[in-house]
Amino acid sequence: MAQVTEAEAQRIVAHMNKDHAESLGNYLEHYGHVPRSLACASPALTSFTTASMKISYGPAKSRREWTHEFSPPMYAGEARKRLEAMHQDARKGLGISPAEVDRVVVTVPALISLVVYSSVLLAFSVPRPETIASAFSFQAQYLSPLLASIGLKRAYEPRTIGRVISLFWTGILLVAHVAEAFLCLPPLFRSYNVKSRSVQLAYVVLTVVGGFPIWQGLRDKGIEEERKLVKAQ
């Protein structure tokens, strides 16, 4: 069978570098076991022959190169079909779905969660500190000596106690939800091809307020889109 010609190789290199940088990164991560942070750092196809292809990657000052040996060899006219097969295999191996979520979906549980947690945050933010201290008098009686023991001034004043109680509970909610946003959302963004920055930002903000029902809604939407693709085949 005919070898890959120089002209064909140049066309493939130009096309892959112009339109398929993401695929090159997937090749590096899946086949080359390159860490994602490096695989996504400006990958570029530098050489394409019947025997192999070479992809450079990494920061500008410390570029590296990975070589993939074709088995069987890549003959003329096979590149498009085989590179696409490699692309699909890499995405499957990396857990990237063919489905795409391109909009924000707020499910009923997510909506309920947003209302509940928003109400909780408002309940600790709007009332005067003295009112909060009175409403949480059971906590206040134990909290005041603790605050005094660490040297906090006016530890026994309702205004101080109310502020501390408010910060404590809102802090717990927000820290937990921020952790969910940064731990749970990025893998889902990748798995379900959420590429719109505005959609990603909306999911982050909603998760910080509403918690786990938000990112679970994204996951469920991705699964739904996958099922639609399967039915359409």
Secondary structure in CASP SS format (residue, H / E / C, confidence):
PFRMAT SS
TARGET T0000
AUTHOR 0000-0000-0000
METHOD secondary structure of the structure
MODEL  1
M C 1.00
A C 1.00
Q C 1.00
V C 1.00
T C 1.00
E H 1.00
A H 1.00
E H 1.00
A H 1.00
Q H 1.00
R H 1.00
I H 1.00
V H 1.00
A H 1.00
H H 1.00
M H 1.00
N H 1.00
K H 1.00
D H 1.00
H C 1.00
A H 1.00
E H 1.00
S H 1.00
L H 1.00
G H 1.00
N H 1.00
Y H 1.00
L H 1.00
E H 1.00
H H 1.00
Y C 1.00
G C 1.00
H C 1.00
V C 1.00
P C 1.00
R H 1.00
S H 1.00
L H 1.00
A H 1.00
C C 1.00
A C 1.00
S C 1.00
P C 1.00
A E 1.00
L E 1.00
T E 1.00
S E 1.00
F E 1.00
T C 1.00
T C 1.00
A C 1.00
S E 1.00
M E 1.00
K E 1.00
I E 1.00
S E 1.00
Y E 1.00
G C 1.00
P C 1.00
A H 1.00
K H 1.00
S H 1.00
R C 1.00
R E 1.00
E E 1.00
W E 1.00
T E 1.00
H E 1.00
E E 1.00
F C 1.00
S C 1.00
P C 1.00
P C 1.00
M C 1.00
Y C 1.00
A C 1.00
G C 1.00
E C 1.00
A H 1.00
R H 1.00
K H 1.00
R H 1.00
L H 1.00
E H 1.00
A H 1.00
M H 1.00
H H 1.00
Q H 1.00
D H 1.00
A H 1.00
R H 1.00
K H 1.00
G H 1.00
L C 1.00
G C 1.00
I C 1.00
S C 1.00
P C 1.00
A C 1.00
E C 1.00
V C 1.00
D C 1.00
R C 1.00
V C 1.00
V C 1.00
V C 1.00
T C 1.00
V H 1.00
P H 1.00
A H 1.00
L H 1.00
I H 1.00
S H 1.00
L H 1.00
V H 1.00
V H 1.00
Y H 1.00
S H 1.00
S H 1.00
V H 1.00
L H 1.00
L H 1.00
A H 1.00
F H 1.00
S H 1.00
V C 1.00
P C 1.00
R C 1.00
P H 1.00
E H 1.00
T H 1.00
I H 1.00
A H 1.00
S H 1.00
A H 1.00
F C 1.00
S H 1.00
F H 1.00
Q H 1.00
A H 1.00
Q H 1.00
Y H 1.00
L H 1.00
S H 1.00
P H 1.00
L H 1.00
L H 1.00
A H 1.00
S H 1.00
I C 1.00
G C 1.00
L C 1.00
K C 1.00
R C 1.00
A C 1.00
Y C 1.00
E C 1.00
P H 1.00
R H 1.00
T H 1.00
I H 1.00
G H 1.00
R H 1.00
V H 1.00
I H 1.00
S H 1.00
L H 1.00
F H 1.00
W H 1.00
T H 1.00
G H 1.00
I H 1.00
L H 1.00
L H 1.00
V H 1.00
A H 1.00
H H 1.00
V H 1.00
A H 1.00
E H 1.00
A H 1.00
F H 1.00
L H 1.00
C H 1.00
L H 1.00
P H 1.00
P H 1.00
L H 1.00
F H 1.00
R H 1.00
S H 1.00
Y C 1.00
N C 1.00
V C 1.00
K C 1.00
S C 1.00
R H 1.00
S H 1.00
V H 1.00
Q H 1.00
L H 1.00
A H 1.00
Y H 1.00
V H 1.00
V H 1.00
L H 1.00
T H 1.00
V H 1.00
V H 1.00
G H 1.00
G C 1.00
F H 1.00
P H 1.00
I H 1.00
W H 1.00
Q H 1.00
G H 1.00
L H 1.00
R H 1.00
D H 1.00
K H 1.00
G H 1.00
I H 1.00
E H 1.00
E H 1.00
E H 1.00
R H 1.00
K H 1.00
L H 1.00
V H 1.00
K H 1.00
A H 1.00
Q C 1.00
END
